[in-house]
Every structure is written in C-alpha cells, then in structure tokens.
Amino acid sequence: MHVFSIGDTNFEVDVAKSRISLAARADGMREINIRIEADDDVFMRLTEDDDAPWSWALYPPSFILEGLLVAGADAAPVHMLAVDASCTEGECSLYMMDYHDVAELRLVELSSQRLALAGKVDFFGSSLPFAIDMPRMV
C-alpha cells in the first residue's frame, strides 16, 4: 500500500511522480531529498463532492524534504530520525494550494525497501497528523 494521509484521508502516493534520493557527499555526510506526490485519481474521487472535506483544494498534496544532512555509511538505512522544523540547511513542507508548515517530523524509515515518515501539518489553525508509508524499489 502507498499511504499519503492527512488527518483521516489517504490520498495515496503517485509513485511515478515521486522522487527519493539519499546521496553521499564528499564531507562524509549523506543528503536526503524527498518529494512525494499524491495520486491524482484518488484526489479527484475524494474531492468530487462539493461537501467533501478537501473539496476546496484544486490539486493533490505534495510533501517536500530537501537538503537534510545525516551522518552514516552510504547504504545504511535511516531509522527513527527526528527532523528539526527549524532546520536551516534544507526545506521541509507540505504543499496543498499553499505551503503548510510541518512539525514533529519523524523519519521512521528510509531504506532500500521502505520510506515511512510521520508528523503534523497546520491547516487553517488546526494541527493534523500526516503520514507517508510506501515500499521503495531502488
């Protein structure tokens, strides 16, 4: 299953549009870049009714985590990493009609088999849980 959930809604993941990279740098650090796009067809089904909770949105959500530096060997998976929201070295946000701040982000697993992360995102003053959990094919 390819989960991209906000609150109680699973928008699912568009695997073809999503990108994940974990690249070694010359300074011994690894740079994580993640861009996850929600599935257009699922989004359209979820928003077709005018009374649907997400009917105000014109486009499906996307999650962006860019430029996060972590120590470790090239092939070593990353587990249970708390990502500081005030991190100045990269970008972390959820985009849905506007950029929404992400808080309490935890990179649960980034390995050759799986990407799993969870956090909270602010929508109009309400803090909603969000999660991404998907298999990877490297």
C-alpha positions in Angstrom: 0.0 0.0 0.0 1.2 3.5 -0.8 -0.1 5.8 2.0 -0.1 9.6 1.9 -2.5 10.5 4.6 -3.6 13.8 6.1 -5.9 13.5 9.1 -8.2 10.6 8.3 -7.8 10.9 4.5 -5.5 8.7 2.4 -4.6 10.4 -0.8 -2.2 7.5 -1.7 1.1 8.1 -3.4 1.7 8.6 -7.1 4.9 6.5 -7.4 5.7 7.7 -10.9 5.8 11.4 -9.9 7.5 10.9 -6.5 11.3 11.0 -6.0 13.6 9.9 -3.2 17.3 10.2 -3.0 19.9 9.5 -0.3 23.3 10.6 -1.7 26.8 10.5 -0.2 28.7 13.8 -0.1 32.5 14.4 0.0 32.3 15.6 3.6 31.1 12.1 4.9 27.5 13.2 5.2 24.5 12.0 3.3 21.9 14.3 1.8 18.3 13.3 1.8 15.9 14.7 -0.8 12.3 13.5 -0.9 9.4 14.7 -3.0 6.2 12.7 -2.6 3.2 13.4 -4.8 -0.3 12.3 -4.0 -2.3 10.3 -6.6 -4.4 12.5 -8.9 -7.1 9.9 -9.5 -7.6 9.3 -5.8 -7.6 13.0 -5.1 -10.3 13.6 -7.8 -12.5 10.9 -6.2 -12.0 12.4 -2.7 -12.9 15.9 -3.9 -15.7 15.4 -6.5 -18.5 16.0 -3.9 -18.8 19.7 -3.1 -19.4 18.7 0.6 -16.1 16.7 0.7 -13.6 17.8 3.4 -10.9 18.6 0.8 -13.2 20.0 -2.0 -11.6 23.4 -1.6 -8.3 22.1 -3.0 -7.6 22.2 -6.7 -4.6 20.0 -6.7 -3.5 16.9 -4.7 -0.9 17.5 -1.8 2.8 17.0 -2.1 5.4 16.6 0.6 8.9 18.1 0.2 12.0 17.4 2.3 15.2 18.7 0.6 18.8 19.1 1.7 18.5 17.2 5.0 22.1 16.1 6.0 22.6 13.0 8.1 25.8 11.1 9.1 26.3 7.5 8.2 27.5 5.0 5.7 26.2 5.1 2.1 23.9 2.0 2.2 22.9 2.2 5.9 19.2 2.8 6.4 17.9 5.8 8.4 15.6 4.9 11.3 13.7 7.0 13.8 15.2 10.3 12.9 13.5 13.4 14.4 13.8 16.3 12.0 14.0 19.7 13.5 11.4 22.0 12.0 13.7 25.0 12.4 16.4 23.3 10.3 18.0 25.9 8.2 20.0 23.6 5.9 17.0 22.4 3.9 13.4 22.7 3.2 10.5 20.8 4.7 6.9 21.5 3.9 3.6 20.1 2.7 2.1 21.8 -0.3 -1.7 21.9 -0.9 -2.8 25.1 -2.5 -0.2 26.8 -0.3 2.9 25.8 1.7 2.0 24.4 5.1 4.4 24.1 8.0 5.4 20.6 9.1 6.0 19.9 12.8 7.2 16.9 14.8 8.5 15.2 11.7 9.9 11.8 12.2 11.7 9.9 9.5 10.6 6.4 10.7 12.5 4.5 8.0 14.4 5.3 4.8 15.9 2.2 3.4 16.2 0.4 0.1 12.8 -1.3 1.0 10.7 1.4 2.5 10.1 5.1 3.1 8.0 5.8 6.2 7.6 9.2 7.9 5.1 11.0 10.1 4.4 14.4 11.5 1.9 17.1 11.9 0.8 19.8 9.5 -1.1 23.0 10.1 -4.2 23.6 8.0 -6.1 26.8 8.9 -5.1 26.7 12.5 -5.7 23.0 13.1 -2.8 20.6 13.5 -3.4 17.4 11.6 -1.4 14.2 11.6 0.1 13.2 8.3 2.0 10.1 7.3 3.7 8.6 4.2 4.4 4.9 4.1 5.5 3.3 0.8 7.7 0.5 -0.4 10.8 1.5 -2.4 12.4 0.0 -5.4 15.9 1.2 -5.6 
